[in-house]
């Protein structure tokens, strides 16, 4: 499968909600595992209060399906509770990929 496009989502936790954001992202793996069109998904911690998600897709249709999927819905339902501001969702084009087992 050739990965052509992706998303980078930046999440800024409200003070005192860092653990909730981290736990939400860890539990989000189960939701994204149900999406056949989302073969690559990473939950990241960039700083004590900043988190991110990077995911990659074979095509624009799969990217749009993910944006309308259960993980996105779950995140948006908890924005006011957990996040200092709405998530920054940046579409990206994949230029090159290296993916080999460790």
Backbone as CSV, one residue per row, in Angstrom:
resi,resn,N_x,N_y,N_z,CA_x,CA_y,CA_z,C_x,C_y,C_z
1,UNK,0.848,-1.176,0.000,0.000,0.000,0.000,0.891,1.236,0.000
2,UNK,0.572,2.161,-0.858,1.294,3.423,-0.909,0.535,4.469,-0.113
3,UNK,1.208,5.073,0.846,0.602,6.132,1.654,0.834,7.462,0.963
4,UNK,-0.251,8.178,0.702,-0.144,9.410,-0.073,-0.484,10.660,0.711
5,UNK,-1.303,10.537,1.746,-1.733,11.726,2.475,-1.892,11.390,3.951
6,UNK,-1.956,12.432,4.766,-2.070,12.214,6.198,-2.679,13.400,6.897
7,UNK,-2.636,13.323,8.211,-3.103,14.401,9.078,-2.118,14.563,10.216
8,UNK,-1.879,15.800,10.609,-1.176,16.074,11.855,-2.116,16.908,12.705
9,UNK,-2.454,16.382,13.865,-3.391,17.037,14.779,-2.632,17.422,16.042
10,UNK,-2.703,18.691,16.410,-2.047,19.186,17.624,-3.125,19.475,18.660
11,UNK,-2.888,18.974,19.881,-3.834,19.110,20.984,-3.135,19.771,22.163
12,UNK,-3.711,20.835,22.683,-3.157,21.535,23.846,-4.091,21.291,25.028
13,UNK,-3.590,20.564,26.027,-4.411,20.212,27.191,-4.668,21.424,28.076
14,UNK,-5.862,21.461,28.656,-6.146,22.453,29.692,-5.274,22.133,30.896
15,UNK,-4.929,23.138,31.701,-4.178,22.854,32.930,-4.922,21.817,33.775
16,UNK,-4.202,20.808,34.197,-4.786,19.746,35.002,-5.452,18.642,34.202
17,UNK,-5.516,18.774,32.880,-6.177,17.763,32.034,-5.183,16.958,31.189
18,UNK,-3.904,17.116,31.483,-2.882,16.424,30.699,-3.076,14.904,30.745
19,UNK,-3.331,14.391,31.922,-3.512,12.939,32.060,-4.743,12.467,31.286
20,UNK,-5.819,13.242,31.329,-7.041,12.876,30.604,-6.789,12.818,29.100
21,UNK,-6.026,13.775,28.575,-5.718,13.777,27.143,-4.868,12.555,26.800
22,UNK,-3.868,12.288,27.609,-2.997,11.130,27.377,-3.802,9.835,27.387
23,UNK,-4.658,9.662,28.380,-5.479,8.451,28.470,-6.451,8.352,27.297
24,UNK,-7.020,9.481,26.889,-7.920,9.487,25.742,-7.188,9.003,24.493
25,UNK,-5.996,9.524,24.262,-5.243,9.137,23.072,-4.858,7.663,23.104
26,UNK,-4.417,7.177,24.245,-4.059,5.756,24.354,-5.279,4.884,24.056
27,UNK,-6.427,5.258,24.598,-7.643,4.474,24.350,-8.135,4.628,22.912
28,UNK,-7.724,5.699,22.239,-8.128,5.919,20.855,-7.586,4.889,19.884
29,UNK,-6.544,4.178,20.269,-5.996,3.137,19.402,-7.065,2.111,19.054
30,UNK,-7.893,1.757,20.025,-8.952,0.779,19.778,-9.916,1.274,18.694
31,UNK,-10.281,2.549,18.756,-11.186,3.105,17.748,-10.540,3.130,16.369
32,UNK,-9.293,3.544,16.295,-8.649,3.625,14.982,-8.339,2.242,14.414
33,UNK,-8.154,1.253,15.273,-7.957,-0.112,14.778,-9.184,-0.623,14.034
34,UNK,-10.332,-0.033,14.261,-11.566,-0.432,13.579,-11.697,0.214,12.199
35,UNK,-10.804,1.118,11.849,-10.861,1.828,10.571,-9.909,1.171,9.569
36,UNK,-10.458,0.435,8.637,-9.624,-0.248,7.644,-8.810,0.737,6.806
37,UNK,-9.316,1.939,6.616,-8.636,2.926,5.792,-7.605,3.755,6.524
38,UNK,-7.344,3.428,7.809,-6.330,4.144,8.594,-5.238,3.148,8.989
39,UNK,-4.285,2.876,8.086,-3.265,1.878,8.382,-2.147,2.371,9.302
40,UNK,-1.972,3.687,9.390,-0.904,4.254,10.215,-1.504,5.304,11.130
41,UNK,-1.265,5.163,12.442,-1.796,6.113,13.426,-0.825,6.161,14.601
42,UNK,-0.370,7.341,14.929,0.520,7.547,16.072,-0.105,8.573,17.000
43,UNK,-0.134,8.285,18.290,-0.478,9.273,19.313,0.843,9.719,19.932
44,UNK,1.029,11.026,20.083,2.314,11.591,20.487,2.158,12.539,21.665
45,UNK,3.198,12.636,22.479,3.278,13.697,23.485,4.470,14.559,23.113
46,UNK,4.197,15.837,22.807,5.225,16.755,22.333,5.856,17.564,23.459
47,UNK,5.109,17.784,24.521,5.587,18.495,25.708,4.660,18.089,26.850
48,UNK,4.884,18.585,28.067,3.987,18.195,29.160,2.510,18.504,28.898
49,UNK,2.223,19.534,28.097,0.824,19.913,27.859,0.387,19.791,26.404
50,UNK,1.303,19.466,25.514,0.985,19.409,24.086,1.084,17.978,23.580
51,UNK,0.042,17.566,22.885,-0.052,16.216,22.351,-0.324,16.304,20.860
52,UNK,-0.165,15.187,20.183,-0.428,15.184,18.758,-0.848,13.821,18.272
53,UNK,-1.385,13.816,17.078,-1.718,12.584,16.371,-1.204,12.747,14.947
54,UNK,-0.532,11.715,14.463,-0.165,11.654,13.054,-0.769,10.383,12.495
55,UNK,-1.485,10.504,11.407,-1.999,9.325,10.732,-1.814,9.481,9.234
56,UNK,-1.786,8.343,8.542,-1.521,8.359,7.104,-2.515,7.457,6.389
57,UNK,-2.766,7.804,5.121,-3.810,7.151,4.349,-3.345,6.937,2.910
58,UNK,-3.967,5.983,2.247,-3.645,5.703,0.851,-4.264,6.721,-0.091
59,UNK,-5.366,7.346,0.340,-6.064,8.266,-0.555,-6.907,9.262,0.246
60,UNK,-7.399,10.251,-0.454,-8.196,11.309,0.168,-9.509,10.775,0.740
61,UNK,-10.090,9.788,0.093,-11.346,9.217,0.590,-11.160,8.615,1.977
62,UNK,-10.061,7.899,2.180,-9.796,7.308,3.497,-9.528,8.391,4.536
63,UNK,-8.831,9.454,4.134,-8.578,10.557,5.069,-9.903,11.190,5.493
64,UNK,-10.781,11.433,4.548,-12.072,12.041,4.877,-12.929,11.105,5.727
65,UNK,-12.858,9.805,5.463,-13.598,8.835,6.280,-13.103,8.871,7.721
66,UNK,-11.804,8.995,7.897,-11.248,9.080,9.255,-11.728,10.353,9.953
67,UNK,-11.729,11.458,9.241,-12.185,12.724,9.827,-13.656,12.678,10.233
68,UNK,-14.422,11.805,9.603,-15.841,11.651,9.937,-16.088,10.440,10.838
69,UNK,-15.017,9.759,11.250,-15.141,8.508,11.986,-15.299,8.670,13.488
70,UNK,-15.307,7.527,14.157,-15.576,7.490,15.598,-14.507,8.173,16.440
71,UNK,-13.247,8.078,16.048,-12.190,8.729,16.827,-12.352,10.241,16.778
72,UNK,-12.598,10.774,15.587,-12.790,12.226,15.451,-14.017,12.682,16.231
73,UNK,-15.084,11.914,16.166,-16.304,12.262,16.910,-16.046,12.242,18.412
74,UNK,-15.326,11.224,18.873,-15.015,11.130,20.304,-14.169,12.319,20.751
75,UNK,-13.178,12.686,19.954,-12.332,13.828,20.295,-13.153,15.110,20.358
76,UNK,-13.946,15.360,19.346,-14.707,16.609,19.307,-15.722,16.693,20.447
77,UNK,-16.192,15.558,20.932,-17.148,15.576,22.044,-16.484,15.945,23.368
78,UNK,-15.142,15.919,23.408,-14.433,16.192,24.664,-13.549,17.429,24.603
79,UNK,-13.642,18.196,23.527,-12.796,19.382,23.362,-12.946,20.334,24.541
80,UNK,-14.157,20.725,24.875,-14.361,21.705,25.949,-13.877,21.184,27.295
81,UNK,-14.017,19.900,27.518,-13.599,19.297,28.789,-12.078,19.257,28.937
82,UNK,-11.364,18.865,27.873,-9.942,18.544,27.995,-8.982,19.551,27.387
83,UNK,-9.408,20.286,26.378,-8.454,21.072,25.594,-8.557,22.566,25.855
84,UNK,-7.402,23.225,25.836,-7.337,24.673,26.045,-7.873,25.437,24.839
85,UNK,-7.834,24.798,23.664,-8.341,25.405,22.432,-8.699,24.275,21.479
86,UNK,-9.474,24.569,20.451,-9.816,23.505,19.498,-8.557,22.885,18.893
87,UNK,-8.625,21.605,18.550,-7.458,20.967,17.950,-7.102,21.607,16.613
88,UNK,-5.818,21.656,16.339,-5.321,22.110,15.040,-5.185,20.870,14.156
89,UNK,-5.939,20.819,13.076,-5.927,19.667,12.172,-5.317,20.114,10.850
90,UNK,-4.144,19.566,10.550,-3.418,19.960,9.344,-3.321,18.784,8.377
91,UNK,-3.942,18.890,7.202,-3.734,17.864,6.185,-2.297,17.946,5.669
92,UNK,-1.698,16.799,5.423,-0.329,16.757,4.902,-0.269,15.804,3.712
93,UNK,0.674,16.053,2.828,0.974,15.137,1.731,2.208,14.339,2.131
94,UNK,2.183,13.042,1.902,3.307,12.167,2.230,4.288,12.194,1.054
95,UNK,5.518,12.568,1.318,6.542,12.632,0.274,7.343,11.339,0.176
96,UNK,7.655,10.735,1.316,8.440,9.505,1.334,8.149,8.767,2.633
97,UNK,8.313,7.450,2.596,8.018,6.613,3.764,9.119,5.574,3.925
98,UNK,9.577,5.399,5.145,10.392,4.244,5.501,9.654,3.556,6.629
99,UNK,9.351,2.300,6.437,8.620,1.547,7.446,9.149,0.125,7.428
100,UNK,9.967,-0.194,8.400,10.480,-1.551,8.488,10.377,-2.007,9.926
101,UNK,10.175,-3.299,10.132,10.081,-3.807,11.506,11.358,-3.517,12.291
102,UNK,11.184,-3.239,13.565,12.335,-2.944,14.436,13.120,-4.196,14.722
